[in-house]
Amino acid sequence: MFLAEDPPKGTVDSLVKGLAPDWGPFGQVGTTARTVIQAIMAAVILVLLGRALIGIVHLRVGNSQHDTVQVKQGQKELAGSLVAAFIVASIGTLFTIVYGMGI
């Protein structure tokens, strides 16, 4: 039970600001390295979402031209890009979980 003078330990800001944990594998890197990692992850996600858009274009063109090869290529590109974007977006959480299991 929280009393009026007991502030909550975690805040929403600590959950949404990228590589938030300052302990474990992220405690050893400085703020500059954390910023560089966040910028690289953001760039990779943008590239993957661009590839997903290209996959959507392949799907649309393939469907309009009744070209099954292009439709299959679009499906593979779209699925691969979205799965990779999800993995890259959740890599901070995955590292934290793996590090916690190793302790």
C-alpha positions as CSV (number, residue, x, y, z in Angstrom):
1,M,0.0,0.0,0.0
2,F,1.4,3.4,-0.9
3,L,1.2,6.2,1.6
4,A,1.1,9.8,0.7
5,E,4.8,10.3,1.3
6,D,5.9,7.1,-0.7
7,P,6.4,8.0,-4.3
8,P,6.2,5.2,-6.8
9,K,9.5,3.7,-7.7
10,G,9.1,3.4,-11.5
11,T,7.7,6.0,-13.9
12,V,6.4,5.8,-17.4
13,D,9.3,7.9,-18.5
14,S,11.8,5.2,-17.5
15,L,9.8,2.7,-19.7
16,V,9.6,4.7,-22.9
17,K,12.9,6.5,-23.2
18,G,14.9,3.8,-25.2
19,L,17.6,1.9,-23.4
20,A,16.3,3.0,-20.0
21,P,18.0,0.5,-17.6
22,D,21.2,1.9,-16.1
23,W,22.1,-1.5,-14.6
24,G,23.3,-4.7,-16.2
25,P,24.7,-4.6,-19.7
26,F,23.6,-1.0,-20.2
27,G,25.2,0.3,-17.0
28,Q,28.7,-0.1,-18.5
29,V,28.1,2.2,-21.5
30,G,28.0,6.0,-21.2
31,T,25.3,8.3,-22.3
32,T,27.0,9.0,-25.6
33,A,27.1,5.3,-26.4
34,R,23.5,4.9,-25.4
35,T,22.5,7.7,-27.8
36,V,24.5,6.2,-30.6
37,I,22.8,2.8,-30.1
38,Q,19.4,4.4,-30.0
39,A,20.2,6.3,-33.3
40,I,21.4,3.2,-35.0
41,M,18.3,1.2,-33.9
42,A,16.0,4.0,-35.1
43,A,17.8,4.1,-38.5
44,V,17.5,0.3,-38.9
45,I,13.8,0.4,-38.0
46,L,13.2,3.2,-40.6
47,V,15.0,1.2,-43.2
48,L,13.0,-2.0,-42.4
49,L,9.7,-0.1,-42.5
50,G,10.8,1.3,-45.9
51,R,11.4,-2.2,-47.1
52,A,7.9,-3.2,-45.8
53,L,6.4,-0.4,-47.9
54,I,8.3,-1.7,-51.0
55,G,6.8,-5.1,-50.2
56,I,3.4,-3.6,-50.1
57,V,4.0,-2.0,-53.5
58,H,5.1,-5.4,-54.9
59,L,1.9,-6.9,-53.5
60,R,-0.3,-4.3,-55.1
61,V,1.4,-4.4,-58.5
62,G,1.5,-8.2,-58.5
63,N,-2.2,-8.4,-57.7
64,S,-3.2,-5.8,-60.3
65,Q,-1.1,-7.7,-63.0
66,H,-2.0,-11.2,-61.8
67,D,1.7,-11.9,-61.3
68,T,2.1,-14.6,-58.6
69,V,5.8,-14.3,-58.5
70,Q,5.7,-10.6,-57.6
71,V,3.0,-11.2,-55.0
72,K,5.1,-13.9,-53.3
73,Q,8.1,-11.6,-53.4
74,G,6.1,-8.9,-51.8
75,Q,4.7,-11.2,-49.1
76,K,8.2,-12.4,-48.2
77,E,9.6,-8.8,-48.1
78,L,6.7,-7.5,-46.0
79,A,6.8,-10.4,-43.5
80,G,10.6,-10.4,-43.2
81,S,10.8,-6.6,-42.7
82,L,8.0,-6.5,-40.1
83,V,9.5,-9.4,-38.1
84,A,13.0,-7.8,-38.2
85,A,11.6,-4.4,-37.2
86,F,9.9,-6.0,-34.2
87,I,13.1,-7.8,-33.1
88,V,15.2,-4.6,-33.4
89,A,12.5,-2.6,-31.5
90,S,12.5,-5.1,-28.7
91,I,16.3,-5.7,-28.5
92,G,16.7,-3.7,-25.4
93,T,14.1,-5.8,-23.6
94,L,15.7,-9.0,-24.9
95,F,19.1,-8.0,-23.7
96,T,17.8,-7.2,-20.3
97,I,15.9,-10.5,-20.0
98,V,18.9,-12.5,-21.1
99,Y,21.2,-10.6,-18.8
100,G,18.8,-11.2,-15.9
101,M,18.7,-14.9,-16.6
102,G,22.4,-15.1,-16.6
103,I,22.8,-13.6,-13.1
